[in-house]
Amino acid sequence: MSLTFSTMAALRFGTGFRPGQAPPESVEELLGQLDAGRRETLDFPDGGLAAARERISDKASELAALKLADKDIDPPTQRAHRARYRAGLDNFLTRDEHARFMQAVLSPNGFNERLAGFWFNHFSVSTRKEDFMRLVVPVYEAEAIRPYMAGRFADLVKTAVLHPAMLIYLDQVKSFGPTSPQGIKRKAGLNENLGRELLELHTLGAGSGYTQTDVRNAAYVLTGMTVDRNTYRARYAVNMAEPGSRSVFGTSYGGGARGEGDVDAMIDDLAATPQTRDHICRKIARHFLSDTPPPEVVDAMTSAWTRNGGDLTAVYTAMLRHPRSWDDEGQKAKLPFDYIVSGLRALSAEEKGLADLGFAPVKTAMADQAIGAENLMPAVTNAPDIDSKPLDPAIRKLRPNPLTVQAVARHGQPLWRPPSPAGFDDGFSTWIAGGPLADRIAWARLAAARLGGNRDPRAFLQETLRDAARQDTIHIVSKAPNRQMGLALVLASPEFNRR
């Protein structure tokens, strides 16, 4: 190990140093963050899961009322109503995105936070798929990813893949068995998106030996899984399910009465294959260690998977206990979200300080008609006049915070908006290049100006990187012309951008 354990633990396996939070000093402390993370009250969705579920129900009812009202109003008024409705959804999302940032910035359980980011990226969905995903996606991470990412992989796959967010994102709600009662009635057919990504991305992996027939048959088995649009919870509609038996990767499902049990059985079987084991263990190691992780570490992880029936905590333990996992620092680049989170942690950012930075309403050009201000959005932090004054002829929307949500989008990793079901690439060369580095330097200067205060750059370097700081960086920071520039140089340094 070239660096101390605590430095490697904070930088490679965590979210960076934060003054006042002691970094892990052992593998046991790192693993202990998994249980602590499960017990932690999340900062998102805003107000908690129960409140988020109530918002979903309220907005579903409001949408139904809007559709009913459309019959009796003119098109311009319809458009104004819909624009105001969407503005409200956008404002809820902006709050949740900011809260998601603060979850990572403030949590002492950095390893748990890193795993949450990894697994959301593995089971990617996007808030931009359709309007309601702005409410559903934050709930998805909170209830389908985080509670299961330290348990059995098969359970995690089922909660993620069969969540309404995934069923909507991959068009499973549009998939009908062609000879099912609903398929015949609607003259609707199969959508293979979820079946394909279940095999290619979520379990077996590309090049693992499955065929297009396996993809199509997996899609047939998945028919029946849909979403209740009143509650936005998953349900199984047997009248949408294709009858009959289908073989997926050598195992047959169905034959008798079709049911959700066929779906569960297929996912369990796919999760238990050696191909899935190898694919997932290698991907975890690649995320944390190197774009070409040491084969002996991956072998230790796959062995732990086999011995423990796909228990993910056993897999993480095998990775963390292997000596090669602690060698050769700086092999991975921080993705934009991780870079900004670690920078805010280093600067001791707090909720109040960030809430004051641009988290306030702005106007859009769409005219406001007919609907009262109370239906637009809830009260806004640091803008108490919004609810007490009538709206002028404009729709008001929250502006994303320039140091969190707005910044990560500018850097190429918009929160909860991956470019495809494959998520964001975390390869080194993707993020350590001219354009991305220029954006990071600009962010470092802004963050240092807004949050740096009277910190001594040399002390800040020691607190932020400890023994990972190289001699040339120490020299450059010590020669900075002023405090603000010195702090920015620390945040822009090669060591701070790498793990």
C-alpha positions, 0 to 999 in steps of 0.5 A: 500500500503506497498510501495510508489506509485511511487516505485510500479508504476516503479517496478510493472507496469513499466520498473524500475527506470532510473536516470533523468526520473521521475516515475509516481506519479498517475494513470493518469500519468501511463495511460497517457503513453499509448497515449505518447507511441502511439506518440513515434517514435520507435527505431525499426525496424531499420530505421523505418517502411517504411524502413523495408517495403522497405527491405522486398520488396527488399529481396523478389525481391532478393530471386526471382532472386536467385531462377531464377539464381539457374537454371544456376549455380552449387549446391555449388554456389547455397548454397553459394548464399543462405548462404550469403542471409540468413546472410543478413537477420540475420544481419537485425534481429540482428540490429532490436533486439538490437533496440527493447532493446533500445526502452524499455531501453530508453523510459520514457513510461514504462507501455506502454512498459510492455504492448507491451511485454505482448501483443506480448507474447499473440499473439506470433510469431517467427523469426525462423519459416522461413527465411523471418520472420526475417524481418516480425516479427519486423514489426509485433510488430510495426504495428500490436501490439503497435498501437492497444493495448490501443483500442478495444480488437477485433481490436487488435485480428484482426490486430495481427491474420491476420498479415502476421507474424501470417499467416506464423507462424501458417501455415495459408498460407498452409491452403486450403479449400478442395473443393475450386478451389485451394484446388482441383487443388493442392490437398491441404487441411485444416490446423487447427493451426490458428483456434485452437490457435485463440480459445484456446490462443487468445480469448476464452481460454482453457476449455471455452467450445469450441469443436474440431468441433469449431476449425475445422470450425474456420479453414474453415472460415479462409481459403482464408487468405494468404500472398502476397509473393512479398510484404509480406502483407495479402490478401484474396484469394477467390479461396482458401476459402472453400465455404459454411456455418460453425458454430463456437461457436454457430454462423454461417458464410458464406452460400452465397459468401465467403469473408473476412467479414466472418473472421472479423465477426467471430473474432468480435464475439469471442472477444465479448464473456464472456469467452474471457473477463474473459480469457483476464482480468485474464491473464492481472492481472496475468501478472502484479499482481500475479500468483493468482491475487485478484478475486476482481481486476479481477471482476473490470476489467471484469465489465469495459470490459462489460461496455466499449465494450472490450475497453482495456484502460478501463480494464487497468484503472480498474486494476490500480484504484483498491486498491488491485493492489497496495498491496503485492509487490514482487509477480511476477518475472521479466522475463529475458527481463524485468530484463535486461531492468531494469538493463540497465535503472538503470545503465543509459545505452545509445545507444552509450555505448551499441553499442560499446559492441560487436555489430560488425561483426564476421565470419562464416565458409561458403565460399563466392562466386559470390555475391558482398559485397553490397548485404550482409548487410548495414553499421555497427555501429562502424565498418566503414571498413566493406563496404569499404573493399572487403570481404575475403572468408567468410560470415560476420555476426553481433554478438548479443550484450552481454548485450542485445540480446545475454544475454536474449537468454542465460537467456532463453527468446530469443527475438521474439523467443517464444518456442510455440504459447503460448509464454513464461510462466511468472509464478514466479517459472519459473524464480526464480530458481537456474539456471536462478538466476545464469545467472542473477548474471553473467549478473549483474557482467558483466553489473556492470563492463562495465557500472558501472563507479564510482557509489557509490553502496549505492547511486545506491541502493537507486536510483534503489529500493528506499523504496523497498530495504530491510534492509538486502540488504542495509547491504550487499551492504554497506559491499561490498568489492568494487564498482563493487561488490556492484553494482552487488549485487544490480542488483542480489538482491531479490528485483531487481528480483521481482516486 
